[in-house]
């Protein structure tokens, strides 16, 4: 398997393995730094290892959290090893004050985190040894080590949609495409070069070739599937998976063109228990409270900057009607980033290089400071910290008429940040909204405290690297 599923969220297996390797390396380099700083004697060091390990584990855990926030492992796919190591360096530097804070809070059992020069030495050792370990890892496993060979059953519209949407990232994902197998009288919409000729039965073809997974992506299953053939394949250890499920797993979004209301009803997910609801609310309050305390000085500076630019009589905050849980309208609060007369001619989509944006507004939008007052929306319960971004009523009405399942995004509270914000750029038109809905539906279907924590942590990457900001 190239993916593991943790609390309904798919995680690429190589990232899990590499994360465990990174964690082990950081624990090791911390112990190495302590050895050189205090001991130098192997026998004495081995006798003291039980006292060193708590500090080493906490230091490694802090670094792993920051690497997740930096999107270190995912950056290997887009930025290569150099981009990955740059983000690692930033994470190692940022971990130093966090490690010192942990020492001050728990110095009774984290003695070595406060050691003179230990953390700095461990960070330096860590950068070089992590680089070496990753080079060895990528050299040994190769590009195809964790990839499954996938055969698609079907060549019609759904199969073509699957090919078009997943074709570009094929070389990055956990599979290699074998091809598409025509079935019955289904029209062939897949390019000929991707077609696979199966002279005999499907299970005979699979027996002769290493295929680990068959994706069923046909237009109408009522016309008949080779069920006996598929059962034989399954009994041979080949996994049989629905096209929409495969798309969701590989792209981390829902294929709206492949699903029906029946699929939404019978598919795994789209359920929230009272326990998880309580946990989510507790996480909201904790995250919003922490952010409020941490950002108070920044909010005060923003308040002053807006006043200085636009005059002391100009409003600092901007309240706007948005659609929330179960379609109810509420007021969302933001720092004002546009001129006071920005919507004198009516509401329009925000756009790139918007002339209505003030100089202060351009900056606070770039680094997402304008969103900070929404902390109060989270505290009063009209928003969650993580969820789909709330949209204006008039836009919701327009989009719901044109985009299937659009109102399903109102099944949960809207959020300050969300899965779609991590995975897709700013939506400023109907097609972008359609794409973001795919990610919103994935979040609603698979929501859990783990997914919320991942989104919160990785939002740091969005802020630092301007990912998705407009």
MARBA-832647 format. One record per residue: x, y, z of N, C-alpha, C in turn; residue in three letters. Coordinates in pm, whole numbers, plus 50000, padded with zeros to 5 digits. Atoms other than C-alpha are relative to their C-alpha. Layout:
BEGIN
XYZXYZXYZAla;...
***
This chain:
BEGIN
500844988050000500005000050000500865012450000Unk;499264987650005501255034649912499385010950086Unk;500654990649910498805051850146499604992850128Unk;500635005049878497785046750507498905009950035Unk;501114991349965494525060350638499935001550151Unk;500004997249857494625076750980498835009550028Unk;501204992049971491315089651120499365005349872Unk;500704997350126489805088650768500775009149905Unk;499204991350088492605109750619501124991849938Unk;498985007750070494915094950355501375006950013Unk;498644994949988498645099150419500904991149915Unk;499135007350091501225089150159501064992650081Unk;499135008449918503265060150303501465004550001Unk;498614995349993506715073250197500205011750095Unk;499904988949907506005105050397500034994950144Unk;500025005749865505225083750704501374994050033Unk;498705006449977508435063450666501105010550015Unk;498994989549994510535094450598499865008150129Unk;500214992949873508945111750898500584992450117Unk;499435008249893509925082751124501535000249996Unk;498544999150014513465083650984500505013550053Unk;499624986749954513675121351043499945001050153Unk;500154999749854512375117251399501164992750067Unk;498905007949942514975090351472501335007449987Unk;498754992650021517785111451323500115011550099Unk;499954988449910516855141851533500224995650144Unk;499725005649866516715120851851501484996550011Unk;498595004050000520135107051758500955011850007Unk;499074988650001521745140851686499935007650132Unk;500104993549869520415155052014500874992550100Unk;499165008149910522015126052204501475002149968Unk;498624997550041525205131952004500505013450052Unk;499624986749951525225168852098500234999850151Unk;499835001249855524765160252467501294992550033Unk;498795008049977527555134252448501265008749988Unk;498824991550019530065159352309500065011550101Unk;500014988649909528955187052545500344996250144Unk;499895003249859528895168552876500834987850034Unk;499465012949959530305133652861501354997049932Unk;498775004050066532845121952607500424986050039Unk;499725013649955532815088652786498794991449967Unk;501145007850051530655062252617499294992550113Unk;500645007749893530045040952929499185009050092Unk;500734990449914529055071253141498765005349927Unk;501114995150080526855083852857498874989749994Unk;501015010650009525075050252821499254998450132Unk;500675000949871524335049953195499015011450021Unk;500854988149981522715084453167498955001649891Unk;500874998450117520715078052848498535001650039Unk;501404999049957517415074153039499645014350039Unk;500264986149963517765110153159500085009449879Unk;499834991750120518725123252815498834998549904Unk;501025002950100515985106552609498755008950007Unk;501184991150000513005127652737500255013249928Unk;499684987550069514745159452620500164997849850Unk;499795002950142515735143052291498674997949928Unk;501305002750062512175130952221499195012849985Unk;500734987350008510625164952301500595008949892Unk;499334991950103513215182552083499634994949861Unk;500355005850129512485158351796498535002649966Unk;501434997850023508705161851838499735014549959Unk;500174985950037508925199951826500465002549857Unk;499484998450136511025198151511499064993849897Unk;500925006550094508605173851345498745008349981Unk;501174991350011505655196651422500295012049911Unk;499634988450081507485226251272500264996149855Unk;499815004750138508495205750967498654997749931Unk;501345001350056504835196950917499435013749966Unk;500494986550024504005233850949500665006349877Unk;499274994850116506645241850686499694992249872Unk;500265008450117505345214550454501274993849944Unk;498685004750042508855199650447499914987749908Unk;499995012550077508055164650321499265001549867Unk;500724997850126505475175750063500795008449902Unk;499234991150089507895202049928500994992249914Unk;499125008350082510065173349798499414998149860Unk;500675002250127507475169149522500085012149908Unk;500074987850081507445205449407501335007349992Unk;498794991949994510745221049514501284991749996Unk;498815008450002513095191049509500684999550136Unk;499285001849875515635182049776500515013350055Unk;499494987249954517075217449790498915008150071Unk;501114993249936513655232649867499614993450131Unk;500305007649878513045205250121500975003550112Unk;498994996949898516325212850302499915014550046Unk;500164986049959515675250450300498915001150105Unk;501104999749903512375245150480500424992950129Unk;499505007049881514105220650716500865009450084Unk;499134990549928516675247250806499165010250077Unk;500884990549932513905272150887499354993650122Unk;500655007149889512135246251103500984997750115Unk;498995002349895515365237851293500315012950076Unk;499734987249934516005274651364498835004050090Unk;501184996149923512425281051477499794991050122Unk;500215009349889512535250551706500785004050125Unk;499144996549885515235266151929499235007450109Unk;500764993449892512995291352116498884991250058Unk;501045008949948510225265152142500594989850097Unk;499345009649912512665240252294500385006450133Unk;499654992949877513875266152545498775002750084Unk;501254998049926510275273952638499574987250068Unk;500345012949941509625236852695500884997250122Unk;499085001849887512695235952922499565008350121Unk;500424991249890511465265653127498734995050067Unk;501265005049945508045249353170500174986750072Unk;499845013549942509385214553260501474996950025Unk;498555002149980512965217953375500304988150091Unk;499775011449910512465189653625500324987249925Unk;499715012350075512615163353349500555002649860Unk;499394996650130513925182153043501305007750024Unk;498774993149959517315190953193500865004049881Unk;499014997950105519315188252873499555009849892Unk;500444989850095517095211552666500555013750038Unk;499464987249954518505239752878501525000350001Unk;498545000749999522095228452832500655010449910Unk;499314989450075524515254952711500504994749865Unk;499555003550134524885250952335499494986849946Unk;500455013250044523205216652318499005001249885Unk;501054998750102520155227852116500595005049868Unk;499384994650121522245248251873500834989549929Unk;499175010550059524695219851820499144989249938Unk;500905010350053521855194851774499365004649869Unk;500624994850123520255217551511500984999749884Unk;498985000250106523515220551316500254985649954Unk;499815014150035524185182951335498794994849923Unk;501245004850059520545176851246499875003749854Unk;500134995650139520635197350927500834991349907Unk;499115007750087523595178350784499634985149997Unk;500325014349996522585143550901498634997149938Unk;501295001750068518985148350785500195000149848Unk;499714999550143520325157850443500604986949950Unk;499375012750039522515126650429498994988650002Unk;500995010849987519695103950552498995000549886Unk;500994998750108517275117650292500584996349865Unk;499365003850126519745113950007500094984849990Unk;499915014649997520325077650109498624993849978Unk;501365005250009516565071750146499485000749857Unk;500534998350136515635085949805500804991849898Unk;499185008150090518555067649640499614985250009Unk;500315014149980517625034049791498604996349952Unk;501385003950032513865034849744499655002649853Unk;500324996850139513835050749398498625006249987Unk;501274993350023510815067449243498814990550004Unk;501125009350014508745035749204499854990350116Unk;499985009949893509425017849531498654998450070Unk;501255000649925506095026749693498775001349909Unk;501114997850093503975029449379499344986849959Unk;500765011550046501215004949287499795001149850Unk;500365000250142500574994248928498494999049992Unk;501464998550000496995004848855499454998249859Unk;500715002150126494694992748577498595005450016Unk;501344993949992491485012448505499054992349910Unk;501045006950077488354993848393498975010349955Unk;500904989950053486385017048164500755009749911Unk;499354990650094487095041347879499075011649964Unk;500964989650031484085064947883500325013350064Unk;499824986549946483535099748026500705000050135Unk;499405000249866484395090748384501474996249994Unk;498605004150014487585073348280500835011449943Unk;499284988650058488605103048066500195011150103Unk;499914989949894487845126648357501104996450100Unk;498975004849908490025105448582501395002349942Unk;498714998250067492875106648330500405014649995Unk;499684985850014492645144148274500355006350133Unk;499774993649870492485153348642501244994850071Unk;498875005849927495235129948759501234997749913Unk;498895002850093497495128648452501275007350038Unk;498814991949971499845156948550500784994850120Unk;499235004649883500715144248899500234985050005Unk;499805014549996500955107448796501374996350058Unk;498665003749958504715107248851500275003450145Unk;499794996449861504305121749199499224991250096Unk;500915007049912501565099549335500484985850028Unk;499605013349956501585064749482499634989249903Unk;500355010350097500805046549158500625002949864Unk;499644998950142501875039948801498834994749918Unk;501155003850081499155038148536500404989749896Unk;499795010350101499095005948333499235003549874Unk;500834996350114496225017248110498534998250029Unk;501455000749988492475016348046499484988249917Unk;500565011850066490504985047957498575003149955Unk;501374997750047487394989547735499064989350055Unk;500985009449947484194973347859498685001349924Unk;501295000750069481004962547677499935009849883Unk;500194990650110479624989047441500285014450043Unk;499724986549951480905018647642500865007649897Unk;499224992250096482185046647414501435002150050Unk;498594998149965485955051547405500365014749987Unk;499634985949997486885086947510501435002150048Unk;498604999449954490375078647636500914999149878Unk;499075000950114493275084947393500514985749980Unk;499665013850037494335053447211501284995150068Unk;498735004349942497845053347359499864994650142Unk;500215004849863496365046447704499184987250005Unk;500835011950002494195017147593500834987350015Unk;499335012849978495124981847699499174989049935Unk;500685011250065494234951547490500104987750090Unk;500065011949916493114922247705499424988749915Unk;500505010450092492884892147468499164989450067Unk;500765010249927491614867647730499145006550107Unk;500754994549887489964873448067500885009850077Unk;499294989849923490904901748301500934993550103Unk;499155006049896492214878548574501204992749939Unk;498855006150067494434860348322501045010849967Unk;499094988850030495904893848216500755004350127Unk;499394995849872496514903348580501004989550049Unk;499115010749955498084869448652501345000549928Unk;498764999450078500674875348376500785013050025Unk;499354986949981501434911348475499805004950143Unk;500124995349861502104927948812499075012150013Unk;501004989649975498884947848871499514998550143Unk;500415000749859498104956149234498595005450025Unk;501284993649974494894975849190499245002049868Unk;500884997450115491944977448946498995010650041Unk;500934989049972489945009848940498814998749906Unk;501225001350080486335006048822499435014049976Unk;500464986650035485415037948638499184999349872Unk;500895001850116482485030048408498815009350012Unk;501134990950003479505051048304498774994150070Unk;501235006049949476705026948392500264985550037Unk;499715013749956477314995848601498854990549972Unk;501155008650026473814983248521500144992649868Unk;499795006950128475044974248173500834987450017Unk;499295012549972477084947348338501505001750015Unk;498565000449974480524943748492500444985549998Unk;499505013949996482674912448459500254995750145Unk;499905002449856481924903548822500824987550033Unk;499235012249973483314868048807501495002749980Unk;498624996450030486484881848652500605008550112Unk;499534991149892486784909148916500174992450130Unk;499885008149879486164883949193501264991449996Unk;498775007950014488964861749059501225008850027Unk;498874990749978491274892049054500155003150149Unk;499954996949857490334900749411500554988350080Unk;499505011749929491004865149524501484997649976Unk;498565000850028494444867849364500785010850074Unk;499334989649921495194897249596500005013749937Unk;500094986950065494364925549356498895008150066Unk;501014991649936492524954349519499075005849894Unk;500994994350091489274965349347499435012550068Unk;500424987449938488345001749408499165008149902Unk;500854991350081485675025649282500785012149951Unk;499284988850059486835053849054499965012550085Unk;500124987949918485505081549281500844998950126Unk;499185002249879487215066149587501495001449966Unk;498614999050045490485062849394500395014549978Unk;499744985850026490275099049279500165007750131Unk;499944993149870489595110849634501304997150073Unk;498795003949929492505091349775501255006349941Unk;498794995350065495045102949518500095015249993Unk;499974985550020494025139349480499625007850126Unk;500474993749876492695146549834498865009849973Unk;501204992250027489495160749685498954990649943Unk;501115008450048486095147649575499725003149855Unk;500284998450143485365141849207498515002349980Unk;501434996950008482035159849167499364994349875Unk;500555005450124481625147248809499734985150009Unk;500135014549990481805111248927499034995650109Unk;500815003849886479455112449226498535003849979Unk;501424997249998475715112649286499595001850147Unk;500484998849862473585119449592500014986450068Unk;499925013549944473455081849636501394996950051Unk;498615002249956477245081049658500255007350132Unk;499824992449876477145108149925499334992850117Unk;500745006949894474575087950122500744987550047Unk;499465013249965476345054150110501524999750018Unk;498545000149986480015064450106500415001750146Unk;499454998549866482175063150415500245014850028Unk;499764986149965482305096250598498725008150011Unk;501134990849987480025126950620499234997450130Unk;500665002549871479315118850987500795006850109Unk;499364993349887480035138251305499334995350127Unk;500545004549872479595123651651500025011450101Unk;500024989749896478835144051963501355001450068Unk;498684999649939482245134452102500975008249915Unk;499114992450088484115147351797499575014549991Unk;500494986349999481875178051797500505007750121Unk;499494993749878482865185552156501505002449988Unk;498554998450016486535179452073500355011249904Unk;499754989350098486355202651771499785013750063Unk;500274987149934484795230451980501115003450099Unk;498904997649906487485226252246501255004449926Unk;498844996250081490165227951976499845014249946Unk;500274986450050488515259251832500335010450106Unk;499794990349892488565277152167501485001050035Unk;498585000149968492145266352241500825007249893Unk;499244993950110493465276351896499715014949989Unk;500364985950011491525309351885500555008050117Unk;499474993049882492525318752240501505002049992Unk;498544999150014496185311152175500385010349894Unk;499704990550107496155330651848499685014250043Unk;500374986549954494405360252014501115005850088Unk;498924995349911497105362652283501265003049920Unk;498764998450077499955358052034499935011749902Unk;500114989850105498595382651777499555013650050Unk;500484987149947497425410552009500905011849963Unk;499144988750041500515432551948499895003149851Unk;500124998150145500185427051572498685006649964Unk;501314994050024496495435951580500005014850039Unk;499914986049957497295468051769500775008249896Unk;499234993050104499935477851508499165001949874Unk;500864999050117497445470651230498955010850020Unk;500984989649965494845492251404500605013949977Unk;499344987050013497325521251418500355003049854Unk;499614998050140498525516251057498815004449915Unk;501204996250076494975518150919499565014250034Unk;500374986549957494235549251123500945010549940Unk;499024990550053497445566251008499795002149850Unk;500174998650145496775558950640498685006849962Unk;501324995250042493045566850627499395010650090Unk;500534989849910492595591350914499354993750123Unk;500465005249873491435587351272498494997550002Unk;501455002150005487755588851175499614987949915Unk;500295011450089488015560050925499814987250080Unk;500215012849928486695525951037501184990649982Unk;498905009550003489305499551120499504986249960Unk;500555013350025487075469051102498935000649891Unk;500975001250107484845456850823499174987650027Unk;500905011249974481825435150896499164997449876Unk;500665003650125480185416350614499154987650022Unk;500875011649987477315391750583500584988249923Unk;499555012350063478385356050508499034988750035Unk;500875011549977476595322650488500764989550081Unk;499345009449911477395298350768499304986650009Unk;500565013249975476215265650919498514999749968Unk;501395002150041472915252950771499435011949922Unk;500444989150084472765283250541499625012750074Unk;500354988149923472295308350822501015011249974Unk;499154988450027473645343450759500525005750132Unk;499394993949882476055358651010500975010849954Unk;499064989250031478485387951027501424995450028Unk;498595003449983482155380750970500795013050015Unk;499244987849969484725405851103501424998849946Unk;498654999650056487965415850930500575014050019Unk;499404986750011490455444250932499705005449861Unk;500354994250130489425467950655501265001249914Unk;498854999550091491795463650358499695007749872Unk;500394992350118489845483150094499555014150038Unk;500534986549976488725518950055498594998950058Unk;501335000349938485565527850245498874999949897Unk;501035000050106483695532449913500214988649900Unk;499615010850091484955499549765498804993449932Unk;501155006950058481455485649708498815009449977Unk;501074990450026479515516849620499144995849881Unk;500755004750117478495499949292499504985750016Unk;500465013649974477625466549455501154990350019Unk;498985010149970479455434649552500544993849872Unk;499345006850111481985420149308501064990750057Unk;498945009249956484555391949327501285008050028Unk;498664994749980487885401149481500894995149886Unk;499175003750115490575400649213501465003850026Unk;498594997149988494325402049167500245014649965Unk;499664985950023495875437049182498775008950005Unk;501254992649985492535450649300500325014650035Unk;499714985749980492655488749274499295005650122Unk;500734995349882490245491849567500784997850129Unk;499245003549880492845478349811500955011450038Unk;499104989649950494735503550026501424994450012Unk;498615004649986498505502250080500154990950122Unk;499975008649881498115488850432499224987249974Unk;500825011550032495385465950305500724989749916Unk;499255009250085497655451050039500964991650083Unk;499045007349916500205441650304499304990150092Unk;500645008949903497815427450563499274988549931Unk;500595011050075496075407050293501074989849962Unk;498915008650045499415393250174500404990250110Unk;499565008549888500275379850519498824995450086Unk;501235005049937496655372350618499665006650133Unk;500324993249874496575397450905498565004850001Unk;501374994950007493215410450780498984990050054Unk;500925010349954491645377150886499964998850153Unk;499875002249856492665379951254498745003150081Unk;501214997549920489445396151384498984988749996Unk;500925011450004487635364251282500204990750120Unk;499835007249873489075350151604498755001550086Unk;501194997549919486045366151771498794992549947Unk;501055008450056483735347951530500134985650048Unk;499785013649949485325315351643499604999150147Unk;500315000249857484985324252010498505000950026Unk;501454999049976481295333451975499224988649934Unk;500635012050050480585301051787499405000949861Unk;500544999050136479535314451446500944994049896Unk;499025006250088482735300851290500804989750078Unk;499055009349943485165272751350501405004549958Unk;498664996250041488945275651331500334993949864Unk;499775006950127489035250251046498674996649936Unk;501235003050072486335247150783500015007249866Unk;500094992850128485225259450439499915015150024Unk;500084985549986485645296850390498575004649972Unk;501384995450022482275314850425499925009649882Unk;500184991650119480945331850113498815009350021Unk;501074990249988478605361450067498694994249945Unk;501295005950040474865353650030499725000949850Unk;500314998650142474545367549677500864990849914Unk;499125009150074477555347149557499584985550022Unk;500475013549970476245315949733498804996549914Unk;501205002350082472925319649553500364997449854Unk;499575001750140474665323249215500704986649980Unk;499205012150014477095294449273499174987450021Unk;500845011749973474455270749413499164996249879Unk;500795002750121472475274149089500844993249892Unk;499155004750109475465265148873500884988150036Unk;499065010449957477585241249082499274989450083Unk;500665010749923476175207549198500634998550139Unk;499585002849862476385200549573500625012150070Unk;499324988449938477535236149648499505002450142Unk;500544997349866475205239549947500424989750104Unk;499525010049905476725208150102501145005550087Unk;498904994249921479615229650220499485007150124Unk;500594993449882477195245550470499554989950104Unk;500315010349901476865212450657500875001550125Unk;499114997649885479695223850886500215015050014Unk;499724985849979480705257051035501125004549906Unk;498894994750080482855278950810501225002550090Unk;498784998749921486465283950918500885011649957Unk;498994989850032489285309350933500954994349896Unk;499155006950097491475284250752499324986849965Unk;500665012350039490615251950575500854991849905Unk;499305009250089491695222450362500165006149861Unk;499944993950134490875241250040501035011249995Unk;499024989149998493035270850147501434994649993Unk;498685006050006496005247450189500314994549861Unk;499785007550124495505229449858499775007949873Unk;500364992850121494265256149620500125014950024Unk;499834985649990494845292849547498655006950023Unk;501164991649972492395321049610498954998749889Unk;501085001350099488985316449439499415013749968Unk;500594987250036487875347049244499074998949880Unk;500985001850107485505331848987499294986650021Unk;500825011949984483015303848937500814987149988Unk;499245012250021485505277848808500924997250119Unk;499175001849880487865283849102499154995150117Unk;500905004149892484905280349340499614985349985Unk;500325014150026484025247249175501164991050044Unk;498825007949961487585234649228500164999750152Unk;499864999649855487665246149590498934991650068Unk;501055008349942484355228549652500434985550007Unk;499515013849997486075195649564500794997550129Unk;499225001349877488485201649854499125001550123Unk;500904998249886485725214050086499214987150027Unk;500745012549982483725182150024500894989050057Unk;499075009649942486815161450098500135002350151Unk;499864996949857487205179650430498744995850077Unk;501255003349933483505175650522499854984950012Unk;500135014650001483585138850428500944993350099Unk;498955006649921486775130950621500405007750125Unk;499594991449890486755156750899500254992050128Unk;499615006149873488425146651224500915009950070Unk;499104991249926490505162851496501414999549941Unk;498685001150062493645149451326500105008949877Unk;499984991750120492745166150998499995014850037Unk;500014986049955491955198651182501385004250048Unk;498664996849950495335197351356500985001649884Unk;499124999150117497105190951023499785013249927Unk;500294987450069495335220850866500555011850078Unk;499514989049918496175243651158501525001149992Unk;498545000050005499835233251156500505004649864Unk;499504996850134500235236050778499565013949953Unk;500364986250033498505270050770501205009250019Unk;498774992249983501845283250895500755001049868Unk;499344999950131503255273150555499335010049906Unk;500744990750085500515293050381500425014350030Unk;499654986349960501425324250579501455003249965Unk;498584997250023505205321050552500395000249854Unk;499615001350139505375311150186498985005949904Unk;501014992950079502395331850064499184990649913Unk;500725009850081500755300049935498515003050006Unk;501424997650007497245308249819499595014150031Unk;500394986349969497375344849924499845008149875Unk;500274991950117496065370549688500075014650043Unk;
***
